[in-house]
Amino acid sequence: MDGAFDLTAGPPSDVPARHPLPGRIAIAVPARNEQARLPRLLSALAAAAEFGSCPVSALVLANNCTDDTARVARAFRHPALAVETVETVFPPGQANAGRARRLAMDLAWRADALLMTTDGDATPAPGFVAAALRHVAQGADLVCGTIGTDARHVLATPSGARIAAAEGAYGALVHEIRHCIDRMAGRQRADGDRPHYTESGAAIAIRGDAYAAIGGLPPIASSEDRALIHQAERHRLRIRYAPDMHAHVSARLFGRARGGMAECLRRRMTDPDPLADQAMLPLSVLRRLWAQAVASQAPLFPDRAVCCGPRLHASDLERRLPGLKDFVERRVRPEFARWMNGAPAMAVA
């Protein structure tokens, strides 16, 4: 996948047909050398399964492991959670997080199931499964949960604190613009709160029929979770950002995937001017998106799995924040208020 992005193309017309509510839950877990953390994950999934209203199974894909991940998975027993274990070895250069999650999800997939995914080092909350089912019952095709982590060791460093503050301020305004555009396009309810817009493979659920209709998980090495959400947006799936579908993830500094969270945290601790999340869009892109929204073109936000132009640093966010604030205060909020007062309702199913 290249870094190109299309600011004009709207969603296609091939909306997946609606089928009856899923009759079971299938949870895909890619795991590489997770023997130490896997028992906690499976125990948490079993506890969450007890709050669900249908059978729950987990498929653990033990990929390129040099420890006892597969043995630990096979040894797990709980009446609320059936566990299937698959071992595989990807060739050198192809052992990445995106490929592992795609294969795990493809193997776990059933047309009549709600397909969920999480990480091998995650600890889902007790309401993880029940929340996903509840949002699907309310009409969602895809549910994005929240994640939490204890990153105090990162925030304790000057660079870690700097990028966290810069992204917090800049990202809040980006999400405000995105929410306004989504409401104007009918992708989010006009009377709803601003979504959290977290798109993490540690907490995603998608109807099995919808997963097949959009072609499954995009075949990329990393940021496959964000690419999936963007693909779902293009196919006009009903997406819900659920604060009650939560998973805790580790803040370890040495992970299993190149370009993953652990590598990002290490860089944030050591680089005096850390790279910002690629979802922090430049103001020029946000201006074009907003102009299209005001012109009733219903633009999609660019794919968060790729960069829109040069990757920004903490210093870029700090320098550009005043301009972004001015744009939101002078353009976005007044024009959105006028749209709310004068435009016909665009309800989301």
N, C-alpha and C positions, 0 to 999 in steps of 0.2 A: 504494500500500500504506500503510495507516495504522499507527500505533504500537501497536495492541492486541496483547496476547499472551495465550495460553491455557495455563494451568498444569494443566489437567485432561485435555484431549483427548489420547488416545493415538493411535498411528499407525493409518492405515486398513488395510484388509485386502487392498488391491490390490497385492500384491507382484508386481513384474515377473517374467515367466517367464524361466527361465534358457535361454540359447542357447549354441551352441558358442563357443569362445574366439575373440576378434576376429582376423581375418586380415590386418588392416592398421592402421596408425596414421594418424590425421588430426589435425593440430595447428592450432588456430585462434589467429591472432595479430592482435588489433586494434592498429592503429598510426596515430598522428596526428603528423605532422611528426617522424618518427624516422629521417630519412635518415642521420644521423651514427651512430646506435647499431644500426640494423637489420643491417648487415653482420656485426657481432659476434654478434648473436642467431642469424642464419641459419647462420653458420659453426658455432656451438655446437650448434644443432639437427642439423646435418649430421653432426657428430662423434658426437652421441648416437645418431643413426639407425644408424650403423655398428655399434653394439653391440646393436641390436635384431635380432629374428629374423623380421621381416616388413616389407613395404614401408612407407615413411614419406613422408607428404606434409605440406606446410604451406600454409595459406591465409592470406595477408596481406590484411587489410581496411584499405586506405588510406582513412581517413575524414576528410573536411574538411581535407585537407592543403594547405598553401601552399608546400611544398618538394618535393623529388624522392623522397619515400618510395616511391611506386609505381614510378618508374624504377629505383631501387636494387633493389627486390624482383624486378622482371622481369629484371634483369641477372644475378641470382645463378644460379650453376650449380654443381651438385655431384652426382655419381652416386648418392649415398645419400639425397638429399632432393629430391623434386619440389616446386616452389613454384608456386602459383597466386596471382595478384594480382587483387584486385577493388577498384575505386575507387567511392566513394560520397560524397555530401554530404548530411548530415542537416540538416533545417531549423533555423533559429535557435531556441534553447531546447530542442532535442532532441538536440543533439550532446553526448552524455555517455558515460561509460565503460561503463555498464550496457547501453545500447542497442548500442554498438559491439561489445561482447563477445558479446551475444546473436546479433546478425546474423552475426558471424564464425563462431560455433559452429554456427548453423543452416546456414550455407552449407557448412561443412566436414563436417557430419554425414553419416555413412553407417551403415545399420543393422548392417553387419558389421564396423564399425571400432571401435577404441578411440579415443574423442574426447578429445584433450588440449587444454589452453589455456595460454598464457603471455603475458607482456607484451612490448611492442615494445622496451623498454629492458632486458630481462632477459638473463641469461647462464646458461642451463641447464647443469648438470654433465654430464660424459660419460655417467654412468649414468642420466640422466633418463628415457629411453625404456625401457631394459631394466628398471629398477626398477618402472615402472608395469606393464609386462607381467608381471613376476614376481608382483606382488601380485594382479593379476587372475587369473592362473593358480592362485593359492592361494585364490580364492573371492571376492575383492573385486569389488563393482560400481562403486565410486567410490574413488579414491585421492587423498588430500591430501598434498602434499609439503611440504617445509620451504623457507623463504626466508632469505637472509642479505643484509646490506647493511653498508656502511661508514659508520656514522653518528657518527663521532668528533666531527665539527663540531657535532653536536647535543648530544652528551653533554658537550662542553666548556663548555656554557652552564649556569648555575645552574638554570634552569628545566627544561632538557632532562634534566639529571642527576636532578633532583627527581622528575619524572614517571616516568622509567625505573625508579628505585628503588621508588617507590610501587606501580607496576604490577607490578613483578617480585615483590614480597612478597605483594601482594593477589591477583594473578593465579594464583600457585602454589597458593594455598588454594582459589580458585574451581575450578581444574582438578582438584584433588584431590577435591572434592565431586562434580564432574561425572563423573569417572572412576568413583567409587563408584556413582553412580546408573546410569551406563551398564552397569556390570558386573551390578548387581542386575536391570536390565531385560533383560539378555542382548544388549545392543548392542555390547559389547566383551568379549573373552575374559576369563574369571575369572582366568586365570594369566598374563595379559599385562602388560607394563609400561605405565605411564601414557602415553597418547598425547600428542604435542606440541600437538594441537588448533589448529594453524595452518590457516587456511582462506583461502588467497590465490589469486586468479586467475592468479598467476604460475606456479603449480604444481598443477594439477588434472588428473585423468584420470577419465573416466567411460565405461562401456560405451555404445555407440551405442544398443542396444536399451533400456537403462535410462534414458538421456537422453530418449528419445521417450516412454517410459512415464510419466515424472513431469512431462511437459509442457515440457521444456526449461528454459532459464535464465529465472528470474523477470524480468518486464519492469519493472525499477526502475532509477533513474539511477545509483546507486552502491551499494557493498557487495553487488553482485550475486553475488559469489563466496560470501559467507556465506549469502545467501538460498538459493543452490543447495544448499548442504550441509544447511540446515535442511529444505528441501523433500525432499531425499533421505532424511533421517531420518524424516520423516512417512510416507514411502512404504516404510519399512523396508528401504532398500537396505543392503547390506553395505559399510560404510565403513571404510577403513584409513587411518591417519595414518602415512605412511611417512617415516622419517628419511633414507632413502637415495634419495628422489626430490627432488633439491635444485635450486634456481635462485637465482642472485645477482641482486639488483635494485639499481638506482641509488638513491642517497640525494640526488638533486637537489632543489633547493629551489623550482624553477619547473617544474612538470609540465604535463601536457596535459589533465587532467581536474579539474573543480571538485570540491572535497571529497576529493581523492585524497591519496596519501601525501605528495607534495611540500608541499601546503598544510598538512597535519598537522605535518610537520617544522618548517616555518616558525613555526607558532604555538607549538610546543613550545620553540623557541629564544627567543621574544620575550614570551610571556605568563608573568608571574611565578607564576601558579597555573593551569597548563595543564589543558585538558579531558582526562579519561581516556578510554581506549578504551571504547566502549559495551558491550563484552563483560564489563566489570567490573560484575557484577550487585550490587544492593543486598542487604544481609544479610537483609532481610525477604523478598525473593524466594527467596533460597537456603534460608531456613528452611521456606518453604512447599513448595518442591521436595523437600526432604529428608523432610518429614513424609509427602508422597505416596509417596516411594520406600519408606519404612519400612512404609507401608500397602499395599505391593505394587501401586501404581497405575502404575508404570513411566512417570513423567512425562518429557516431552521438555524439554530446555533451551530457553528462549525463543529466538526468532529473533535471531541476533547482528547482523542487518542493521538492526535497529531498537532504540530505547532502551526499557528497562524502567523507566519512571518518569523522574524528572529525571536529566539527564546529570551524572555525577560529575566532580569536579575532583581534582587531586592532593591538595589539603588534605582532601577528603572521604575519600579512600582512607587517608590517614595517620590521620585521626581514627577511622575505623571499623575499622582493622586489628586493634586489640586485641580487639574484640568478635568479629570473624570468627575470630581465632585461638582464642579461648575456645570458640566454637561447634564448631569442628572438633575441638579436643582433648577436649571434654567430651561431645559428642553424636555427631559423625560417625564418628570413629575407633572408639569403643567399640561403637556400634550396628552399624557395618559389620563389625567383628570378630565380633560375635554372629551376624550374618547369615551370614558365611562359615563359621562353625562349625556352624550349625544348619539352614541352608536347603538345599534340593536344588540341585544344579548347574544353571545356566542357560547352556548352552554356545552359542557363536556359531558358525554354520556357516563 
